[in-house]
Amino acid sequence: MRASNEPQRNTAAAASASLTSSDASCGGRVFATGAVSSNVCMIRVSFGELRGRIERVLLKLGLGHRSRLAAQLIAETDRDGVRTHGIARVPRFAEMVRLGRIDPRAEPKRVSNFGALERWTGHRGPGNLAAHAAMARAMALARENGLGAVALADTTHWMRGGSYGWQAAEAGFAAMCWTNTLPNLPPWGATTPAVGNNPLVIAVPRHDAAGRSAPIVLDIAMSQFSYGTLSAYRERGELLPFPGGFDERGDLTRDPAAIERTQRALPIGLWKGSGLAFVLDVLAAMLADGRATYEFPSDPLQEVGQSQIFLALAPSALTSMEELDRIAAGAIDFLHTATPIEPGHTARYPGEGTLRIREESLRLGVAVEEPAWKALLQLDA
Amino acid sequence: MRASNEPQRNTAAAASASLTSSDASCGGRVFATGAVSSNVCMIRVSFGELRGRIERVLLKLGLGHRSRLAAQLIAETDRDGVRTHGIARVPRFAEMVRLGRIDPRAEPKRVSNFGALERWTGHRGPGNLAAHAAMARAMALARENGLGAVALADTTHWMRGGSYGWQAAEAGFAAMCWTNTLPNLPPWGATTPAVGNNPLVIAVPRHDAAGRSAPIVLDIAMSQFSYGTLSAYRERGELLPFPGGFDERGDLTRDPAAIERTQRALPIGLWKGSGLAFVLDVLAAMLADGRATYEFPSDPLQEVGQSQIFLALAPSALTSMEELDRIAAGAIDFLHTATPIEPGHTARYPGEGTLRIREESLRLGVAVEEPAWKALLQLDA
């Protein structure tokens, strides 16, 4: 759901539309405006070329035959408009492989299990591959048991959390997954970081009236704005559309630079998101018998060993998909009847914008930021 | 977690402390200040008397032998300081029984199952009894399968959602449960209510250093402030400590009366909480094959037929409770090291304040609002 002033990565529809107009400062190439991460030149690359380039980089990094799946997940992230978590992350991934923090050959393995609950270790291999394997296993457990969960310890950054929600929902499963992170948010009532922004994903399978898979996928971190978003606003000289943290006087502020100075970003829902972030961390660490947020150093290049949960549920074990689709359609239709703040800008369900961006990406090419694209090509050089 | 300006029901420690001072306007009885719901005279009642009085009311309403458990759950709610959801709710419950909306004799029953996933119906019986039975069943499934879930359809208001989190965590299970509600929040980007505030509970079992059960229990609705909280601030002539909704001009405001006029309360995390509320509703309705938010009329007296999810996980199936306690202790200790905004007011984990209030309630008597107590006695007359 969004408003026109929502600075959210998943709602780049406005930006994508303006991609078709060229801008002189961009050397005649398309230029995006309006979205947070679009203060740079944008180009369009076919999905096949994008995936292929990423795959070559990952092959060089030593991921072997698994390079294809890992590249697919990254390319899909840009395809869906989540530019902060696609190729933009590949240079850091490469650097962490080079530093030995990520073992490109390590494969996830089951450590223990009881019924439909399993514990796995990622062995600090590529985080998106471990997460994909963990969700696939949770789905297999749900197929047998109605629901299933995999708690994954000692993994690395999963990149786009929503990937594993789409993975499950497109196969007919409802899913919930989350990861912990290094401490990057002050808990409510404090001024220094002590909880992570611990992204949470909830996905629901669904088909639209034409029978096409059109899942509902929520993918949210527990901070209202990421530091990447704050710096993008600051660079453009803009205020945030809503308060995003505290200034030096301890007041809520829309000034991104003030929040960067205090490092007091705001949790969603104030004390509520602070509590939610904490409990997601503890539950993930306990189920995975892995690291909790407090055990991570503050350097992102050393942020390895995360604990993650992958829970899959099989509603279709109890009800026909037609009935499930009827329930979802009723809720979506009702949502769309809410009076919009701006005429014509109907409230949207989580994932609704993604399908439009995806269609556009496949039709016109995936919109990528030119610096991120160039950085990828350099890794392939 | 809290700050001193947090207007949260679970953090009535300051109010409880001032209960020991008397106030003339209260007829010499104790008077609470500082907490949201304390603009009225408070009295202390022993837990046994409180539970007994509630039980007699429920017996009269026709709950039979189940009156004792239902009364226990309600009395525990006041004991833990959650005054908005304890005896304050009993008159409405009685009215709904009188109107035939709640069937006091209806018992929850299993409708279908597959593996560790079951679907139950509440038959519109007392909502707290159905929820308690559903969580008990989810725990039994988790004991056998590592995890288990019960989706409950056609139930009634569960009163305090946290009850079922404490129920699970004190028995050694991690748990997650949520309910949908009538539409009471505008989705992001809209001005009219189309999502519920769908409370979510996450509970984690834990023991403190002395070996006492001290779970971490988060219990949050998706609205930043309830309408009950807004009216309490308005009646005291106070501004909210943080923005709680939109005024007539569409700006965020701390003025509770303005939000009551627009009925545009704020979801936690703005677009994030709006999306979370929506997906919790759809997932609950689909798993339970029950009502979604859009199917509820706007009259709270007709808010029956909710869909709820009860998920239990058994971390101790894979790890010793000692190791689990070690992980939780590390996270809590780290949280407590964060620099407090106000010296001496350490950030707290979800549930931390509850244990203090509970201890005080059992030692001094449960603090109840005099009007709520009198209303209960009238139902017992």
Interface residues (C-beta under 8 A of the other chain):
Chain A: M1 R2 A3 S4 E6 Q8 S112 N113 F114 G115 A116 L117 E118 R119 E144 N145 G146 L147 G148 A149 A151 A174 P183 P186 P187 W188 G189 A190 T191 T192 P193 A194 V195 I202 V204 I216 L218 I220 Q224 F242 P243 G250 L252 I268 G269 L270 W271 K272 G273 S274 G275 L276 F278 V279 L280 D281 V282 L283 A285 M286 L287 D289 A292 T293 Y294 E295 L311 L313 A314 P315 A317 L318 T319 E323 L324 I327 A328 G330 A331 D333 F334 L335 T337 A338 T339 P340 I341 E342 H345 T346 A347 R348 Y349 P350
Chain B: M1 R2 A3 S4 E6 Q8 S112 N113 F114 G115 A116 L117 E118 R119 E144 N145 G146 L147 G148 A149 A151 A174 P183 P186 P187 W188 G189 A190 T191 T192 P193 A194 V195 I202 V204 I216 L218 I220 Q224 F242 P243 G250 L252 I268 G269 L270 W271 K272 G273 S274 G275 L276 F278 V279 L280 D281 V282 L283 A285 M286 L287 D289 A292 T293 Y294 E295 L311 L313 A314 P315 A317 L318 T319 E323 L324 I327 A328 G330 A331 D333 F334 L335 T337 A338 T339 P340 I341 E342 H345 T346 A347 R348 Y349 P350
